[in-house]
Amino acid sequence: MALAGFSCLAAALAFCLYGIGASLYGARSGRREYVASGRRAVYALAGTLAVAMAILQAAFVRSDFSFELVATHSSSTTPLFYRLTAVWSSQEGSLLLWVLLLALWSSAILFLTRRKLREVAPYATAVLLGFGAFFCVLLVFLESPFTTLAAPPVEGAGLNPLLRHPSMMIHPPMLYSGYTLFAIPFAFAVGALVTRRLGAEWIRATRPFTLAAWLLLGMGVMLGARWSYMELGWGGYWAWDPVENASLMPWLTGTAFLHSVMIQEKRGMLKVWNVSLVLATGVLAILGTFLVRSGILESIHAFGASTLGIPFLVLIIVMIAGSIALVASRSESLRSEHRLDSLLSREAAFLVNNLVLVALCFVVFWGTFFPLISEALTGEEASVGPPWFNRYITPLALVLVLLSGIGPLIAWRRATTANLRRNFALPGGAAVLMLAVLVIAGVTGSVAALLMFAFATFTLAAVGQELWRGVRARRAMSRDSVPAALVALVRRNRRRYGGYTVHVGIAVLFVGVAASSAFQAQRLVELRPGQTERIGGYAITYERPTSRLVAASNGRLERIDLGARLRVLRGDGPPQTLETYKSYFPSTSPGLGPVSRFFEGEATTEVALRAGLRRDLWTAVAPDIGRLLPRIEEGDKVFSEATELSDEDRGALLAQALRGLSRSYTDSPPPATFRLIASPLVTWIWLGGLIVLAGAAIALWPAGARARQPATAAGLARVARELERA
Amino acid sequence: MLVVVAVAVLVISAPLRSGRWAGQEPAGVAERADLEAARDAKYAEIRDAEMDFRTGKLSEPDWRALDRQLRREAVGLLHQIDEVP
């Protein structure tokens, strides 16, 4: 089966190379049959890679340790869900997932545009297959997922316990879907530039894919933040880690593009800016993949130094150089058709919004790559941490949230100051009122947080005002009830109100970020059973230690959990019980003893979380296993001397020893170290993310058949008649 | 595996074996498509302007002037579409 999988990859590479040639030949010669054949090469690529992925998945499911990938990233004790998703926990499997998703999305766009964009599509096909060929070359010649072992081990190494969280398993497919979907507008932008077909059609055709890329990449970022909060044991959701930043950068430029492209569609302006943004987004998507694959920057995601750094660097350089050359050589075709009518216009607000988003991207880029640049220039590595990022990101984020409220209040083309005064009165008043209430209530610990709360209030009030006025206008024409008018309003203006919903989500999200950052109380304490610590209005009592041995579905011991049961009181409320523990997974290293291997392998922290709309209480325990060391060493010694035991007897004795060990932890527990964090409004971050998701889904929802009908001759005549009458 | 590759080759080569795709692209198709996309964008702009008026972001005189201008631009696009062969 491994040979069959490898053959699929080789065939996929051949299809890519053929498809590139056929598409370009068909485009240059005008022979449509070759263009169609090139497009079908993309379909064949998707099918072949799907078969390769299925072969690999099957190997993981049946724990076929003759596959090196399965032996190093899975085990018979790994639950089925994680065996299925462990495929992309590895370098090779994640590369296969990347190119499979690229092929699937490419197939979708090329199928949907098979009768459109006839000049542009062949070049876009060639670009997409070029990416496919690049990844297939890596898989075939450098990082094959189908390498086999001559002597398969009896048991696999298991999945990295840090990755045993549902959001972490969905996070890579979301991220990669975002990256690969951004390759589509990139490819079509290249095609449009090559053919000088820089009108609205390619933008309209690729818009759903651009929005889907933005949505899925954003979801991937949110899932990563959630995983960090729940699994990594430090109590935060964003550390400005290089790989977190790598996924944020294309999302920021993609956001800028989604806004500024509306100006191009309406006014034929900002063509150079827009193609530059979409090309930069494609480059940043590949850059994000490069950062994870090459190990060039240290982070918990890095897979270690690999052979892929140079190939990716070459690809990125080719993409950047080619993009610059294309834009420069097509500058005549990219001239703006109109100028900005007024600085008091939505176009101007979008321009400022774009500058802020690009500035955010630049700050993130600089902070991420500065250590590398510093090392290259001076030989010494410098580190850039959260305080540096927060210093520059915070003011930009404040402006971004404010603009999220200003944009909906200003008309396209031009607004008058009288209109602006009328439209800004209510949201402005709400923001000032919020500020006053917070100051009076004593919430003055952070000026930045106060401003964020005020600007978010402005945005929420602005969108609310827009919805109300829209519903009122709708009801004046249709006599609908309020709910019916709201539904009809949103249905007829999906892009507008989907966008407004996204703005609400962003405001809510940033309120959560500001509150949880500025007003968090955190403490690291050592407690004995019975002792109490107070933090953020909570009284937390360490009731008793806990321990358990956890077996997998096949009966083998999977891990040892040592933890703590806590009683939490807040004010006069009823007491609540929380449990936090650390899970110790055995190492497969051959030199370790049977008992000590459980404490020399990977360990994960299971957080105890009391989450609420107003505040979160987050706790994590770090048990002191130092007291257990003498018993662990003694256990290893006993086993090393008991050479006459059968495997079954050794297993039984080991289980007994480990049970005794865990009992000794609970019978005479040493003090344990607890990280306690009380944070306000953390839940608003996840809620804001869900609202953003809903807004993007509204904007993405396809228009009904009626709305898609081409304008009839009667409709066209009406436009002309009414114009003559006016 | 051989079956997979064989099916893929059949799919890829079908346009080359069938006469359905043969021939050159008719002239003006791409230009018409661009103009139709621009026309649809103009119609969306006309609707957006009315929405801006109805939600109080534009006064009635401003909206009527803008609406006239946008409809004039839409008719211009329709004329361009008519002139494409």
Interface residues (C-beta under 8 A of the other chain):
Chain A: A4 S7 C8 A11 F15 Y18 G19 G30 R31 R32 E33 Y34 V35 A36 S37 R40 A41 Y43 A44 G47 T48 V51 K116 L117 R118 E119 V120 T195 R197 G199 A200 E201 I203 R204 E265 K266 L409 I410 A411 W412 R413 R414 A415 T416 A418 N419 R422 N423 E466 R469 G470 A473 N493 R496 P710 A711 L716 V719 A720 E722 L723 A726
Chain B: M1 V4 V5 V7 A8 V9 V11 I12 S13 A14 P15 L16 S18 W21 A22 G23 Q24 E25 V29 A30 A33 D34 L35 E36 A37 A38 R39 D40 A41 Y43 A44 E45 R47 D48 A49 M51 D52 R54 T55 G56 K57 L58 S59 D62 R64 L66 D67 R68 R71 R72 A74 V75 L78
